[in-house]
Amino acid sequence: MNPYTIFADIVAGRAPSSKVYEDDDVLAFMDIRPFTPGHLLVIPKVAARSLAELDPEVGGKLFRVGQRLAGALRESEVGCDGVNLFLADGVTAGQEVFHVHLHVIPRTPGDGFGLRGRPTSPPRADLDYLAGSIRGVLERGPVIAE
């Protein structure tokens, strides 16, 4: 599968971006298709198509930078009331660019963005069953991409 994405060109400086933050591991820039004004993307500088391929330390850094950017958005001209952090991992989750990226989405009342799912209320036995299944996978060791 072709590992190329536009994010590789942005990291390499071959494609334009409106940078907000950069360090040795991550880069944050304005999304060119924003849900709301000030919508940012935070990406690792190393190619990783999915969370399973991403070094956990770099993954943690994505969220630390996202948290810092959330505070900056609130105090900037964006002036948002809240912030959503969103990461789509896989086609079914809505991932369109196959380079891990964290959306930092500023929120204001009536902005039109939001989750449209319908929560359910499963019986505790069903929750306990699934918790046991997930716990069992974790107890077997690290989960690594194939």
Salt bridges, closest charged atoms under 4 A:
ASP9 OD1 - ARG14 NH2 2.76
GLU22 OE1 - LYS19 NZ 3.30
GLU22 OE2 - LYS45 NZ 2.79
ASP23 OD2 - LYS61 NZ 2.94
ASP25 OD2 - LYS61 NZ 3.05
ASP31 OD2 - HIS39 NE2 3.28
ASP31 OD2 - HIS103 ND1 3.81
GLU96 OE1 - ARG33 NH1 3.65
ASP111 OD2 - ARG107 NE 2.77
